[in-house]
């Protein structure tokens, strides 16, 4: 798992890229990776998430229901949209960077690290994936840096997938292995009618799975989030297991 400074660097880098793409595309542009959204919708969403997360950490909020309903204030018009977003990005970076190591705030993923690391990690991956969405309006896709993509894959498979709210179930049970070709990291998932069980595969460990997915970290990460197809990946065994993953697993914080 990356440290806080690495995640803060990702938030800043990817947030600036998102802002540049939004400015170039304009607020009315359609976002192909999220076709129900315009660029304005995307920027408002990410700007709201940044402000929400900054408040959670700065105030040490213990549960989601304790976040004040009026914390956003007035929303910007189209002319102020990107500046409003970057203001929120700057505020998030300050809040996360200044938070003490023992900050008390809620978290919401399985196997979550302490809040002082959880929130930079979660916001790094939220921001970089929505940067992909913003770039999609320009028909551009900048690959992720490998270290951040590896960590994002781990967050998805170890943090999101095993939650009881995630509707990823198969009966009879099946197994899925994910191996990265540009990093030693790998994961094994048991999928049944109960919440999925994920474990990290140890280096040198031999694993047999019903379906095995291999590829560079950036391509695997994009495919797990349904931001890219599976053509860059090597899929062996029963491909329907990975199809079920991509159909069933959707990201939400609740």
N, C-alpha and C positions, 0 to 999 in steps of 0.2 A: 504494500500500500504506500502511495506517495505521501510526503509530508505536507504540512500546511502551506509552506512557502511555494511548493510546486503547484499546489491547487490554486493559490492566489495568482500565480503567474499565468495559469491557464485561464482563469476567469478574466483577467485583464486582456490577455491576447485575444481570446475568442470573443469577448464583449466588444472590443474595438473592431474586430472583423465584422461582427454582426451589424454594428452601427454603420460601417462603411457600405456594406451591402444594402442595408435599408435605405441609406441616402441615395445610392446609385439607382435602385429600383423604383423608389417612390412609394408613398403610402398606399396607393391603390393597386399595386402589383399583386397578382395572384401568387400564392406560395404553392408550387407543385407538390411538395412533400406533405403539405397540410392543405389540401385543395379547398377546404371549407373556410380557410383564413385568407384575408388580404394581408399585405405587409403591415398595415396599421394594426390589425388584430394580433399579429405575431409580436410586434414590438411592444404593444401594450401588455400582452401576456408576460413577456420576459421582464419588462420593466416593473410590473406588479410583483412578480416572483422575487426579484432582487430586493425590492423595498420590504416585502413581507419577511424574507429571510433575514435581512439586516435588522429589522425590529426584533425578531425572535431572539437573535443572538445578543444584540445590544441591551435588551431589557431582561434577558434570561427568562423568557416565557416558558412556562412548564407544560402547557397543553395548547393545542390549536385553538380551542374555543376562547382562550384568553387573549388572543390577538384582537385589538380594537377594530371594530367594523369600519371605522372611518379613517384608518391609518393612511390611506392613499392620498387623500385630498383631491382637488380637482384634476381631471385628466387633461392632457394637452390637446391642442388642435394640431392639424397636420404640419403646420410650419414649425411647431415647437417639438414635434414628436421625437426626433433623434436626440436633440439636446436634453429633453426630459429623460430619455433612456440613459444617456451617458451620465447624467446627474445621479440617477439611481445606481448605476454601475459603480461610480466613485464612492457613493455612500455604503454600498455593500462591501467594497474592498476595505474601507476604513473600519467598518464594524467587525469584519472577520479578522482583520489584521491586529486590531486592538483588543480582541477578546482574550481574557485570561485563560490559561490552560484548563482551569477548573470551572469554566463557565457552566452554569446550570440552565439548560434549555432542553426542550423535548427533541427526540429523534423518532424516526418512524420506519426504519428498515431492519430486517433480520441481520444479526451479527454486526450491528452498527457500532462504529468506534465512538469515543467520547465526543460530546457536542462540539468541542473546539476543533476537532478534525472532521467530524461528520458534515458540518454545514459547509466548510470550504470544498470538501469533496463533492457533495451533492450539487452545489451551485456551479462547480467547474463543469460537471458532466451535463447538467441542465443547459448551461450557457453554450457549451461547444456543440451540442446537438441542435439547438435552435439556431446557432450560427449556420449550420448546414442548411436548415430550412430557409434562412434568409438568402444564402447564396443560391439556392435552387431557383429563386426568382430570376437570377441572372444566368441560369444554366451553367453554373460553376460549382465545382466541388473540390475544396482544398482538403487533402487527406489529413487525418489527425496525426499528431506526434505520437510515436509508438508507445512511449511510457504512459501517456495519458489514456490512450486507447486501451492498453492492457488493464489499467485500473478501472476504466469504464466498463469493460467486459466483466471484470470481477464484481463490480457493484451491481450490475444487472443480474448475473447468475447467482451470486451469493446473497445479495441484499434484497432485490425485488422479487425474484422468482419464488423463493420459498415462503413468502408471506401467505397467510390464509386467505387474503382477499384476491390473490392472483388466480384467475380461472384457467389454470393449466393442469388438466387432468387427463389421464388415459387409463382405460380399463379394457383389456388386461394391461398391467404395468409395462413400461418400456424404459430403456435407458438411452441417454444421449451423452456423448463425449465431445468436448470442444478443445481443440489443440491450436495453438498459435504457431505459425511458421517463422516468425521473426522474434520470438521470445520463448522462454522455456515454460511459460505458464500454460496450464491445462486444467479442465474441470470435468467432473462426472455428475450427471443428474439422473436421479431416479424419479420417474413420473408415474403416479398411480392415481387412485381416486381420492387420495389425501394430498395435502400440500407437498409440492416437490421437495426433494432433499438434494442439496448440492454440496459437494465437497471438492476441495482443491486436490488435484492429482500431484503426488510427489514426484520430483525428478527421478527418472529411471523406472518408475512404476509402470507395469504393463496392465492396460485396461482394455477389456472387451465390452463393447456397447452395441446396442441394436442399430444406432446411427452415430456416425462420427463425422464431425465437421472440422476441416482444417483450412487455415488461411491466414494472411497477414492481419495483425491486430486491428488496424483501421477498417479493413473490409469486413471482418467478423463483427466488429462493434456496430458498423452501419447496418449490417444485415439483421442483427439482433433487434435494432430499433426500427426496422422496416424503412430505413432511409436509402437503402440500396438493395438491389437484387442479389441473388446467390451466385451469379456467373463467375465472380472471382474466387469462389470457394471450391474446395474439393469435398464432396459429400459422398460418403460410402455407407453401405448398409441400407436400412429402411428410411428413405428420405422423407416419408410421411411424418416421422417423429419431429424433424426440424420444421416441416410445414406446419405441424400443429403448434409448435412454439411460436412461429411468426404470426399465426392466426390468433392465438389466445393471449399472448403476453402483451399488455399495453401498460404504459407508465402512468401512474397517478400517485400522489403523496399519501392518500388516505389509507 
